[in-house]
C-alpha cells in the first residue's frame, strides 16, 4: 500500500517526531511538538497527528504519553 504524501507542515512534524524518538527513545508529547515546530496550539498538532495516521505515516494516536509512533518502511 502506498502512503499518501504529507503536506510541508506534516513532514516537518513527522521529521521532528523521528528525530526526537531517535534521541530520547520515546515520543514527544503535543506541547513538545508545538515547541519543536513553532506552533502555539496543541489542537493544531492533534489535527496534523490524526491526518498523518489516516495517511498511514503514524500508528493511530490513542492519547497516551509516548503513543505517537511513526511507521517506517
WOWOWO-V981736 format. One record per residue. N is the residue number from 0. RES is the residue in one letter. PSI is psi as a letter, one per 30 degrees, with the letter a starting at -180 (* if undefined). BURIAL is b if it has 9 or more other C-alpha atoms within 8 Angstrom, else e. Layout:
{{N/RES/PSI/BURIAL} {N/RES/PSI/BURIAL}}
This chain:
{{0/X/k/e} {1/X/k/e} {2/X/k/e} {3/X/k/e} {4/X/k/e} {5/X/l/b} {6/X/l/e} {7/X/e/e} {8/X/e/e} {9/X/e/b} {10/X/e/b} {11/X/e/b} {12/X/e/b} {13/X/e/b} {14/X/e/e} {15/X/e/b} {16/X/e/b} {17/X/e/b} {18/X/e/e} {19/X/e/b} {20/X/e/b} {21/X/e/e} {22/X/e/e} {23/X/f/e} {24/X/g/e} {25/X/l/e} {26/X/l/b} {27/X/l/b} {28/X/l/e} {29/X/e/b} {30/X/e/e} {31/X/e/e} {32/X/e/b} {33/X/e/b} {34/X/e/b} {35/X/f/e} {36/X/g/b} {37/X/g/e} {38/X/l/b} {39/X/f/e} {40/X/k/e} {41/X/f/b} {42/X/e/e} {43/X/e/e} {44/X/e/b} {45/X/e/b} {46/X/e/e} {47/X/e/b} {48/X/e/b} {49/X/e/b} {50/X/e/e} {51/X/e/b} {52/X/e/b} {53/X/e/b} {54/X/f/b} {55/X/g/b} {56/X/f/b} {57/X/l/b} {58/X/l/b} {59/X/k/e} {60/X/k/b} {61/X/g/e} {62/X/g/e} {63/X/l/e} {64/X/k/e} {65/X/g/b} {66/X/g/b} {67/X/j/b} {68/X/j/b} {69/X/k/b} {70/X/j/e} {71/X/k/e} {72/X/*/e}}
